[in-house]
Amino acid sequence: MQKITPCLWFNDQLEEAVNFYISAFKNGQIFQTARYDEAGAKAAGRPAGSVMTMTFELLGHKFMGLNGGPHFKFNPSVSFFVNFDPSKNTSAKENQTALWQKLSENGKVLMPLDTYPFSKHYGWVQDKYGVSWQLILSNPDGDLRPDILPSFMFVNANCGKAEEAAEFYMSVFKDSERGIIARYPAGMEPDKEGTVMYTDFMIENYWIASMDSAQKHDFAFNEAVSFVINCNSQEEIDYYWDKLLAIPQQCGWLKDKYGLSWQIVPKNMGELLSGKDKEKSKRAMQAMLQMKKIDIKTLENA
């Protein structure tokens, strides 16, 4: 199981969006669909029986989606790099262009698909649901990276903290590794010389990119994109909760000191909340709705 899984928060378009991504990325697949029971529907203000969560995979990268209502909107503070490597696929550029056309339809182009100093073919787009994607033709001589990796943009009060945050996450998670780091040179104001133009790092065998941006932005990290940590035990839940906690939220959610949202949950959460025994699942859901940090024994007893 992928230890860290990005979760995308939709109003009520989850099923439509997942089917769109599966079609756009061509080789995706859906693993599980869970629906709201009466308790969860009441708490979330959603119709009972409607789709609550879906887990799916794009280019070997697992995602989770949630229909949670209109409370949070996607923005470019968290985006997803999609790497197209000519050394792995001779049709990389053609595949990049084809995906760009699908993702940009009824979306918003943030940086046109074009040639840049850091890539022969790159573009940044928000799709029609608001999710941000950075499509890049990778350097075939460079180090291998996953086909998809999330990217954090540190803006406003967080600007200048990309390097610090990477060090913090690498100290919290196991199997960590620093990748490359490129800094802003002098003369690129308002970005300060020495701050991070681009870096990437690995935690729990999961690659993440990040950057600072001193440009004016009217967005920040929010719950629209969170990261699920699938834990093997209560001890592991307690560890990550204590290490990452800045602001506790309901149902295993928290915000860290940079405002990023995490969900600290047992790896069998889906089975507990949407198993074959509807009454047991209902009791587990009711118990979870009363929690901030997840207590596995209480869920299992319920």
N, C-alpha and C positions, 0 to 999 in steps of 0.2 A: 504493500500500500504506500502511495505517495504520502510522506509524513506531513507536508504542508500543502494545502489545497486552496487556491484562490476562490472566493465566493462572490458572485455577482448578484446584487440586490436589484430586482425589477419591481415595478408596480404590479402589473398583472400580465406582462408579456413574456414570461419566462419560456413557456412551451414554444411559442412562435419564434423567439430569439434563438433557442437551442436548435430548433430545426433549421433555421437560417444558417447558423454557424456550421452545423453538420454538412449542409449543402455547399457552403462557401469553401470550407477547408477540405472537402471531398472525402477524406478518409477517417472522419470522426465517428464516434459511436456513443449511444446513450446507455448508461448502466442501470440507473434506478430512478424511479419517479415516486415520490411520496405525496400524499394528499392530506389536506387539513381535516382533522377530526373535529368534533364539536368544541372541545376545550381549546384547541389551537386556533380554530376559526374565530371564536369569541375574543380571544386575547389579541389576535392580529387584525380583527375587523375584516376577515376574508370569508367567502362563502364556504360552508362545510362541504367537503368532497372536491373542492377545487385544488389545483396543483399547488403544493407547498414548496417542495424542493426537487431538483433534478441533479444527478451527477452525470457528467459526460466527459468525453476525451477528444482533444483536437491535437493532431500531430504527436500523439503519445503523451500529451500533457493533460492531466486531469483537472477539471473545474467542477465547481458546485454552483448552482443557481438557486435563488430564493425569490418567490413572489411575496414581498413584504409590505406592499402598499406604496404610496407616493411620497414617503418621508425623506428619501435620499436620492440625489441625482448623481450620475456619473460625471466625472470631470477628468482633465488630463493629469492630475497629480499622481494617479496610478494608471499606467498604460501597460501594454504588452508588446514587447519586441517579438517579431516573427523573422527568424533568420532564414535566408535562402542562400545556400552554400554551393557555388558552382563546382567545387571539388567533390561534392557528394551527389550532385544532380546536374547534368548538363543542360537541363531545361529550367534551371533555377530562376533566371530572369523572366522567362515566359510565365512561369508559375506565379512569380511575384506580381507581375502585371495583371494576371487574371484575378488573383485574390484582391488586389487593389481596386479593380473595377467593381467587384461585388461589394466590398466593404464601404466604398465611397458613394455608392448609389443611395441617394436621399440622406447622405451623411454630411460631414463638414470637414473639409481639407484644412489641416493645420500647417503642414509643410508639403508642398507639391511633390509628387514622385519625380525625382530629378537627380542630377549629379551634384554631390556635395564634397567638400574636402575630406570627409571621413568615410565616404562610400560612393561608389560609382553609380548606385541606384538606390535611393532611399525616399520614403515618404511617411508622413504622420497624418492619420485620419481618425476622426470620431465617426463610428458607424451610425446607422439610423436609430439605434437604441441609446447612443451616447457613449458606448465603450470605446476607449482609445487604443489604437494599434499603430506600432511603428514597424513598417516593413522595410527590411534592409538586406541588400545584396552583400553578403559577408565576404570578407577577405579570405580567399582560399588558402593563403599562407599563414593565417592567424590561428590561434588556439581554437579548438572545437568548443562550441557552446550548444545548449539545447536549441531545438527548433523554436520554442516559445519560452520567454522568461519575462516576468513582471518587471516594471521599472518604476521607481519612486522619484518624484520631483519635489525637492525641498524648496519651498517658496515662502515669501513674506517673513514671518518671525522665525521660520525654520531654515531660511536660506543660510548657507554656510555650514550646515550640520550634516551634510550627506556623508562625509568621511567619518565623523563621530558616530553617526547612527550605524554605519556598516560595522565599525569596531564593536559597538554595543551588541548588535545582533550576533556577530561571530563569537562574542564572549558568552552569550546565553545558550546558543544552540551547539550541538555536537556536529562532528564531521564538517567543520568550517574551513574555508580557504579564501584568501584574497586573490582576486583576478587582476585585471589591469586597472590602472588609474591614470586619467588624463586631467590636467589642471588648466584653468583659464590663464592665458598669458596676460601680460600688461596690455592695456589699450582696448579692452573689450567691455568697457563700462556700459551698463551699471554693474556687470559681473566683476567681482573683486579678484584680482590676481591671486592665484594659489588655491582658490576654491575649486570644487570638483565640477569639471565639464562632463565627465563620464567615469564611472567606475562600475565594476561588477564584483560580486562575492558569492560564495556558496555557503549555505547553512543546511544541515541535514540532507546533503546531496541535492540541494535545490538552489539553482542559480537565480540571483536577483541583480538587477542593474539599478543605479541611482545617479542623480545629478543635482547640483544646485542651480537655481535660476533667480537672479535678482531683478528680472523684468517685472513689471506690474501684472499681477494675476489676481483675479477675483474669485479664486477657488482655493481649497485646502483639502487635506485628507478627510474623508468622511466614511460612513458605514456602507456606502454604495459598493465599495470593494473592501472586503475583509479577507483575512487569511486564517483558515481552519488548521489547527494543530491536532492531529489525530493521535491521542495518547493511549499508551498500553496499560496504564495503571493510575490509581488515585495519587500515588506518589509523584508520577509524572505530571498530572494535572496540577497538583499543588506547586510543583517546581516552576512550571511555566507561568502560572498565575502570579506567583510571588515575584518572579524576575521581571515580567513585562508590565505589571499593573501600575497604571497611573490613575485611571478612572474606571471603576467597576460598572458593569452594565448587567442586564438580565440574561439568563439562559446561557451562561458561559462566555458571554462577550465581554471584552474590555478594550480600553484605549491605552496605548503606551504613551510615553512622555513626548513623542513626536506627533501624536494624534492618529497614528495608524491603528486600525481596528483588527483585533484577533478574536477567534473563537477557540477556546480551550475545551476540548470535548473528548470523551472516550471514543476509541476507534469503532466501537459497535453501537454508536448513538443511533444510526439509522435503523438497526434491528430492534433496539429498545422502543423507539417511537413509532415504528411502522411495521411491526411484526404481524404474523398471521393471526395471533390472538388479539382481536380488536379491543377487548376489555382491558387486557394487560397494557397494551400500547396507550390506551386512553388514560389509565392511571399514571403511567410513566410520564406522559405529556403534562398532566396536571401537576405532578411533582416537580418537573423541570421548570414550569412556569413560575414557581415560587422561589427559584434559586437565582443566585448570582454566580458564584463559583459552583461548578457541577460536582455533586457528590454521587459517585457511582453506586454505592451501597443503597442509598435512598431510592435511586431509580430502579435498581434491581429488586428491592423489597416491594416497591410499588407494583 
